[in-house]
Amino acid sequence: MRYPSARFTFTWSAGRGGWLVAMDGTPTVTTDGVRPAPATVVVQYVKIRASQYHDALGNSTPYTETVGSGKAEVLRDGRSFDATWSRPSATEGTAFTAVDGSPMNFATGQVWVVFAEAPS
């Protein structure tokens, strides 16, 4: 995943049964010095636009639209699966669906959701 100021990579670790995370090529560790290895990583493609808020330098804070629907990519069991997401309203959860229309199964354990800008 590439963002304007950072790049994240997820590498499958069969020994850990999860995805090792790195930011800008540096392994991510918790404050305890442990490398997290989420069992499932969901890349949810969303619309991102400028919000009404700004940082101290006047740069617009992005607004991530998570209500609606779109494409997703689910990393699980060392593989990548195409999926779609749907969230009808801000008071409801997000449903992820496999290509065949069935609910997307996640591996047991941590699930990380990464928002990425949907192609225009």
Backbone as JSON Lines, residues from 0, in Angstrom:
{"i":0,"aa":"M","n":[0.84,-1.17,0.0],"ca":[0.0,0.0,0.0],"c":[0.89,1.23,0.0]}
{"i":1,"aa":"R","n":[0.64,2.13,-0.92],"ca":[1.4,3.38,-0.99],"c":[0.49,4.55,-0.65]}
{"i":2,"aa":"Y","n":[0.97,5.37,0.24],"ca":[0.31,6.63,0.59],"c":[1.28,7.75,0.22]}
{"i":3,"aa":"P","n":[0.82,9.0,0.22],"ca":[1.75,10.07,-0.14],"c":[3.02,10.11,0.71]}
{"i":4,"aa":"S","n":[2.92,9.75,1.99],"ca":[4.11,9.86,2.84],"c":[4.58,8.55,3.45]}
{"i":5,"aa":"A","n":[4.02,7.42,3.03],"ca":[4.45,6.14,3.6],"c":[4.07,4.99,2.68]}
{"i":6,"aa":"R","n":[4.77,3.87,2.86],"ca":[4.48,2.66,2.09],"c":[4.44,1.5,3.07]}
{"i":7,"aa":"F","n":[3.35,0.73,3.0],"ca":[3.19,-0.42,3.88],"c":[3.26,-1.69,3.05]}
{"i":8,"aa":"T","n":[3.95,-2.7,3.58],"ca":[3.97,-4.0,2.93],"c":[3.51,-5.07,3.92]}
{"i":9,"aa":"F","n":[2.89,-6.09,3.39],"ca":[2.4,-7.21,4.18],"c":[3.0,-8.48,3.57]}
{"i":10,"aa":"T","n":[3.78,-9.18,4.37],"ca":[4.47,-10.39,3.9],"c":[3.98,-11.57,4.71]}
{"i":11,"aa":"W","n":[3.55,-12.61,4.03],"ca":[3.02,-13.79,4.7],"c":[4.11,-14.53,5.47]}
{"i":12,"aa":"S","n":[3.81,-14.9,6.71],"ca":[4.7,-15.71,7.53],"c":[3.95,-16.99,7.9]}
{"i":13,"aa":"A","n":[4.32,-18.1,7.24],"ca":[3.66,-19.37,7.54],"c":[3.92,-19.77,9.0]}
{"i":14,"aa":"G","n":[5.12,-19.47,9.5],"ca":[5.45,-19.82,10.88],"c":[4.59,-19.09,11.9]}
{"i":15,"aa":"R","n":[4.23,-17.85,11.61],"ca":[3.4,-17.06,12.5],"c":[1.91,-17.2,12.16]}
{"i":16,"aa":"G","n":[1.61,-17.69,10.96],"ca":[0.21,-17.81,10.54],"c":[-0.44,-16.46,10.34]}
{"i":17,"aa":"G","n":[0.36,-15.48,9.89],"ca":[-0.18,-14.14,9.7],"c":[0.72,-13.31,8.8]}
{"i":18,"aa":"W","n":[0.34,-12.07,8.64],"ca":[1.02,-11.13,7.74],"c":[1.94,-10.22,8.54]}
{"i":19,"aa":"L","n":[3.24,-10.26,8.24],"ca":[4.19,-9.37,8.88],"c":[4.1,-8.0,8.2]}
{"i":20,"aa":"V","n":[4.08,-6.96,8.99],"ca":[3.86,-5.61,8.49],"c":[5.17,-4.84,8.52]}
{"i":21,"aa":"A","n":[5.41,-4.07,7.46],"ca":[6.57,-3.17,7.43],"c":[6.11,-1.81,6.91]}
{"i":22,"aa":"M","n":[6.72,-0.76,7.43],"ca":[6.44,0.6,6.97],"c":[7.71,1.19,6.42]}
{"i":23,"aa":"D","n":[7.67,1.58,5.16],"ca":[8.85,2.13,4.49],"c":[10.05,1.19,4.6]}
{"i":24,"aa":"G","n":[9.79,-0.11,4.54],"ca":[10.85,-1.11,4.57],"c":[11.32,-1.5,5.96]}
{"i":25,"aa":"T","n":[10.8,-0.84,7.0],"ca":[11.2,-1.15,8.37],"c":[10.13,-2.0,9.04]}
{"i":26,"aa":"P","n":[10.51,-3.15,9.61],"ca":[9.51,-3.99,10.28],"c":[8.75,-3.22,11.36]}
{"i":27,"aa":"T","n":[7.46,-3.38,11.38],"ca":[6.61,-2.74,12.39],"c":[6.66,-3.58,13.66]}
{"i":28,"aa":"V","n":[6.83,-2.91,14.8],"ca":[6.83,-3.58,16.1],"c":[5.93,-2.82,17.06]}
{"i":29,"aa":"T","n":[5.39,-3.54,18.02],"ca":[4.59,-2.91,19.07],"c":[5.51,-2.25,20.08]}
{"i":30,"aa":"T","n":[4.93,-1.56,21.05],"ca":[5.74,-0.93,22.1],"c":[6.49,-1.98,22.92]}
{"i":31,"aa":"D","n":[6.02,-3.23,22.88],"ca":[6.7,-4.32,23.58],"c":[7.81,-4.95,22.73]}
{"i":32,"aa":"G","n":[8.0,-4.44,21.5],"ca":[9.02,-4.97,20.61],"c":[8.61,-6.2,19.83]}
{"i":33,"aa":"V","n":[7.32,-6.53,19.84],"ca":[6.82,-7.71,19.13],"c":[6.31,-7.3,17.75]}
{"i":34,"aa":"R","n":[6.61,-8.11,16.74],"ca":[6.07,-7.85,15.4],"c":[4.64,-8.36,15.32]}
{"i":35,"aa":"P","n":[3.67,-7.48,15.04],"ca":[2.31,-7.97,14.86],"c":[2.23,-8.81,13.59]}
{"i":36,"aa":"A","n":[1.32,-9.78,13.6],"ca":[1.12,-10.64,12.43],"c":[-0.37,-10.93,12.31]}
{"i":37,"aa":"P","n":[-1.16,-9.93,11.85],"ca":[-2.6,-10.18,11.74],"c":[-2.89,-11.34,10.8]}
{"i":38,"aa":"A","n":[-3.88,-12.15,11.17],"ca":[-4.25,-13.32,10.38],"c":[-4.89,-12.91,9.06]}
{"i":39,"aa":"T","n":[-5.6,-11.79,9.06],"ca":[-6.29,-11.29,7.88],"c":[-6.02,-9.8,7.74]}
{"i":40,"aa":"V","n":[-5.71,-9.38,6.51],"ca":[-5.6,-7.96,6.19],"c":[-6.6,-7.67,5.08]}
{"i":41,"aa":"V","n":[-7.45,-6.67,5.31],"ca":[-8.44,-6.27,4.32],"c":[-8.03,-4.92,3.77]}
{"i":42,"aa":"V","n":[-7.86,-4.83,2.46],"ca":[-7.62,-3.55,1.8],"c":[-8.96,-3.12,1.23]}
{"i":43,"aa":"Q","n":[-9.54,-2.08,1.83],"ca":[-10.86,-1.6,1.45],"c":[-10.68,-0.32,0.63]}
{"i":44,"aa":"Y","n":[-11.09,-0.38,-0.65],"ca":[-10.94,0.77,-1.55],"c":[-12.13,1.7,-1.36]}
{"i":45,"aa":"V","n":[-11.83,2.94,-0.97],"ca":[-12.86,3.91,-0.6],"c":[-12.6,5.24,-1.3]}
{"i":46,"aa":"K","n":[-13.61,6.11,-1.29],"ca":[-13.43,7.47,-1.77],"c":[-12.8,8.29,-0.65]}
{"i":47,"aa":"I","n":[-11.81,9.08,-1.01],"ca":[-11.14,9.95,-0.04],"c":[-11.2,11.36,-0.62]}
{"i":48,"aa":"R","n":[-11.67,12.28,0.19],"ca":[-11.79,13.67,-0.28],"c":[-11.34,14.6,0.84]}
{"i":49,"aa":"A","n":[-11.18,15.87,0.48],"ca":[-10.81,16.87,1.47],"c":[-11.97,17.06,2.44]}
{"i":50,"aa":"S","n":[-11.67,17.28,3.7],"ca":[-12.7,17.55,4.7],"c":[-12.7,19.04,5.03]}
{"i":51,"aa":"Q","n":[-13.55,19.41,5.94],"ca":[-13.6,20.81,6.38],"c":[-12.49,21.12,7.39]}
{"i":52,"aa":"Y","n":[-11.75,20.11,7.81],"ca":[-10.73,20.28,8.85],"c":[-9.34,20.43,8.22]}
{"i":53,"aa":"H","n":[-8.46,21.12,8.95],"ca":[-7.11,21.37,8.48],"c":[-6.11,21.16,9.62]}
{"i":54,"aa":"D","n":[-4.87,20.83,9.24],"ca":[-3.85,20.69,10.26],"c":[-3.24,22.07,10.58]}
{"i":55,"aa":"A","n":[-2.25,22.11,11.43],"ca":[-1.64,23.37,11.88],"c":[-1.01,24.16,10.73]}
{"i":56,"aa":"L","n":[-0.64,23.48,9.64],"ca":[-0.04,24.15,8.49],"c":[-1.08,24.56,7.45]}
{"i":57,"aa":"G","n":[-2.35,24.23,7.72],"ca":[-3.42,24.59,6.78],"c":[-3.73,23.53,5.75]}
{"i":58,"aa":"N","n":[-3.07,22.37,5.83],"ca":[-3.35,21.28,4.9],"c":[-4.68,20.63,5.25]}
{"i":59,"aa":"S","n":[-5.45,20.31,4.23],"ca":[-6.74,19.67,4.45],"c":[-6.56,18.27,5.01]}
{"i":60,"aa":"T","n":[-7.38,17.94,6.0],"ca":[-7.4,16.59,6.56],"c":[-8.31,15.74,5.67]}
{"i":61,"aa":"P","n":[-7.85,14.58,5.24],"ca":[-8.7,13.77,4.35],"c":[-9.92,13.19,5.08]}
{"i":62,"aa":"Y","n":[-11.0,13.07,4.33],"ca":[-12.23,12.44,4.82],"c":[-12.38,11.13,4.05]}
{"i":63,"aa":"T","n":[-12.44,10.04,4.76],"ca":[-12.57,8.71,4.16],"c":[-14.02,8.29,4.19]}
{"i":64,"aa":"E","n":[-14.6,8.07,3.02],"ca":[-16.0,7.69,2.92],"c":[-16.14,6.17,3.06]}
{"i":65,"aa":"T","n":[-16.65,5.73,4.21],"ca":[-16.8,4.3,4.46],"c":[-18.25,3.84,4.4]}
{"i":66,"aa":"V","n":[-19.15,4.73,4.03],"ca":[-20.55,4.36,3.79],"c":[-20.72,4.26,2.28]}
{"i":67,"aa":"G","n":[-21.29,3.15,1.84],"ca":[-21.45,2.91,0.41],"c":[-21.01,1.5,0.08]}
{"i":68,"aa":"S","n":[-20.33,1.35,-1.04],"ca":[-19.86,0.04,-1.45],"c":[-18.68,0.2,-2.39]}
{"i":69,"aa":"G","n":[-17.95,-0.88,-2.56],"ca":[-16.79,-0.84,-3.45],"c":[-16.03,-2.14,-3.44]}
{"i":70,"aa":"K","n":[-14.84,-2.09,-3.99],"ca":[-13.99,-3.26,-4.08],"c":[-13.11,-3.39,-2.85]}
{"i":71,"aa":"A","n":[-12.67,-4.61,-2.61],"ca":[-11.75,-4.9,-1.51],"c":[-10.83,-6.03,-1.93]}
{"i":72,"aa":"E","n":[-9.73,-6.15,-1.22],"ca":[-8.81,-7.26,-1.41],"c":[-8.56,-7.84,-0.02]}
{"i":73,"aa":"V","n":[-8.73,-9.13,0.13],"ca":[-8.57,-9.77,1.42],"c":[-7.34,-10.67,1.37]}
{"i":74,"aa":"L","n":[-6.4,-10.41,2.29],"ca":[-5.19,-11.22,2.41],"c":[-5.41,-12.19,3.56]}
{"i":75,"aa":"R","n":[-5.35,-13.48,3.24],"ca":[-5.63,-14.51,4.24],"c":[-4.93,-15.81,3.82]}
{"i":76,"aa":"D","n":[-4.38,-16.51,4.78],"ca":[-3.77,-17.82,4.52],"c":[-2.69,-17.75,3.44]}
{"i":77,"aa":"G","n":[-1.97,-16.63,3.37],"ca":[-0.9,-16.5,2.39],"c":[-1.36,-16.19,0.99]}
{"i":78,"aa":"R","n":[-2.63,-15.88,0.82],"ca":[-3.19,-15.63,-0.51],"c":[-3.97,-14.32,-0.52]}
{"i":79,"aa":"S","n":[-4.28,-13.86,-1.72],"ca":[-5.07,-12.65,-1.92],"c":[-6.39,-13.03,-2.59]}
{"i":80,"aa":"F","n":[-7.49,-12.49,-2.08],"ca":[-8.82,-12.78,-2.61],"c":[-9.53,-11.48,-2.98]}
{"i":81,"aa":"D","n":[-10.12,-11.42,-4.17],"ca":[-10.94,-10.28,-4.55],"c":[-12.25,-10.35,-3.79]}
{"i":82,"aa":"A","n":[-12.76,-9.19,-3.4],"ca":[-14.01,-9.12,-2.66],"c":[-14.68,-7.77,-2.93]}
{"i":83,"aa":"T","n":[-15.88,-7.62,-2.39],"ca":[-16.55,-6.32,-2.39],"c":[-16.96,-6.0,-0.97]}
{"i":84,"aa":"W","n":[-17.19,-4.72,-0.7],"ca":[-17.65,-4.31,0.62],"c":[-18.92,-3.5,0.46]}
{"i":85,"aa":"S","n":[-19.73,-3.52,1.53],"ca":[-20.97,-2.75,1.54],"c":[-21.27,-2.31,2.96]}
{"i":86,"aa":"R","n":[-21.59,-1.04,3.09],"ca":[-21.99,-0.48,4.38],"c":[-23.1,0.53,4.1]}
{"i":87,"aa":"P","n":[-24.37,0.13,4.3],"ca":[-25.5,0.97,3.92],"c":[-25.6,2.29,4.69]}
{"i":88,"aa":"S","n":[-25.18,2.31,5.96],"ca":[-25.28,3.55,6.74],"c":[-24.17,3.58,7.78]}
{"i":89,"aa":"A","n":[-23.96,4.77,8.36],"ca":[-22.9,4.94,9.34],"c":[-23.18,4.19,10.64]}
{"i":90,"aa":"T","n":[-24.41,3.77,10.85],"ca":[-24.75,3.04,12.07],"c":[-24.67,1.53,11.9]}
{"i":91,"aa":"E","n":[-24.29,1.07,10.72],"ca":[-24.2,-0.37,10.45],"c":[-22.76,-0.78,10.22]}
{"i":92,"aa":"G","n":[-22.49,-2.06,10.37],"ca":[-21.18,-2.6,10.1],"c":[-20.95,-2.79,8.61]}
{"i":93,"aa":"T","n":[-19.74,-3.13,8.26],"ca":[-19.37,-3.36,6.87],"c":[-19.42,-4.85,6.58]}
{"i":94,"aa":"A","n":[-20.07,-5.22,5.47],"ca":[-20.12,-6.61,5.03],"c":[-19.15,-6.79,3.88]}
{"i":95,"aa":"F","n":[-18.4,-7.89,3.91],"ca":[-17.47,-8.21,2.84],"c":[-17.95,-9.47,2.15]}
{"i":96,"aa":"T","n":[-17.98,-9.43,0.82],"ca":[-18.55,-10.51,0.02],"c":[-17.51,-11.04,-0.96]}
{"i":97,"aa":"A","n":[-17.44,-12.37,-1.07],"ca":[-16.53,-13.02,-2.02],"c":[-17.07,-12.86,-3.44]}
{"i":98,"aa":"V","n":[-16.25,-13.19,-4.42],"ca":[-16.62,-13.06,-5.83],"c":[-17.87,-13.88,-6.15]}
{"i":99,"aa":"D","n":[-18.04,-15.03,-5.51],"ca":[-19.2,-15.88,-5.8],"c":[-20.48,-15.42,-5.09]}
{"i":100,"aa":"G","n":[-20.4,-14.3,-4.35],"ca":[-21.58,-13.76,-3.67],"c":[-21.75,-14.22,-2.23]}
{"i":101,"aa":"S","n":[-20.91,-15.13,-1.78],"ca":[-21.0,-15.61,-0.39],"c":[-20.27,-14.65,0.54]}
{"i":102,"aa":"P","n":[-20.61,-14.68,1.83],"ca":[-19.87,-13.83,2.78],"c":[-18.38,-14.2,2.78]}
{"i":103,"aa":"M","n":[-17.53,-13.22,2.83],"ca":[-16.08,-13.44,2.83],"c":[-15.67,-13.99,4.19]}
{"i":104,"aa":"N","n":[-14.95,-15.08,4.2],"ca":[-14.46,-15.67,5.45],"c":[-13.11,-15.07,5.81]}
{"i":105,"aa":"F","n":[-12.96,-14.7,7.08],"ca":[-11.68,-14.22,7.59],"c":[-11.07,-15.33,8.44]}
{"i":106,"aa":"A","n":[-9.75,-15.35,8.51],"ca":[-9.07,-16.32,9.36],"c":[-9.32,-15.96,10.83]}
{"i":107,"aa":"T","n":[-9.23,-16.96,11.7],"ca":[-9.36,-16.71,13.13],"c":[-8.18,-15.86,13.58]}
{"i":108,"aa":"G","n":[-8.46,-14.82,14.35],"ca":[-7.4,-13.95,14.85],"c":[-7.64,-12.51,14.45]}
{"i":109,"aa":"Q","n":[-6.61,-11.7,14.59],"ca":[-6.71,-10.27,14.29],"c":[-7.05,-10.03,12.83]}
{"i":110,"aa":"V","n":[-7.87,-8.99,12.61],"ca":[-8.18,-8.52,11.26],"c":[-7.79,-7.05,11.2]}
{"i":111,"aa":"W","n":[-6.91,-6.71,10.28],"ca":[-6.55,-5.32,10.05],"c":[-7.27,-4.84,8.8]}
{"i":112,"aa":"V","n":[-7.87,-3.65,8.87],"ca":[-8.51,-3.04,7.71],"c":[-7.69,-1.83,7.31]}
{"i":113,"aa":"V","n":[-7.28,-1.8,6.07],"ca":[-6.48,-0.71,5.53],"c":[-7.33,0.0,4.48]}
{"i":114,"aa":"F","n":[-7.52,1.31,4.63],"ca":[-8.27,2.08,3.65],"c":[-7.31,2.58,2.58]}
{"i":115,"aa":"A","n":[-7.68,2.35,1.32],"ca":[-6.89,2.84,0.19],"c":[-7.83,3.56,-0.77]}
{"i":116,"aa":"E","n":[-7.31,4.56,-1.45],"ca":[-8.15,5.35,-2.33],"c":[-8.57,4.53,-3.54]}
{"i":117,"aa":"A","n":[-9.87,4.51,-3.8],"ca":[-10.41,3.8,-4.96],"c":[-9.99,4.53,-6.22]}
{"i":118,"aa":"P","n":[-9.67,3.79,-7.27],"ca":[-9.35,4.46,-8.53],"c":[-10.55,5.27,-9.03]}
{"i":119,"aa":"S","n":[-10.26,6.39,-9.63],"ca":[-11.35,7.25,-10.13],"c":[-12.02,6.67,-11.34]}
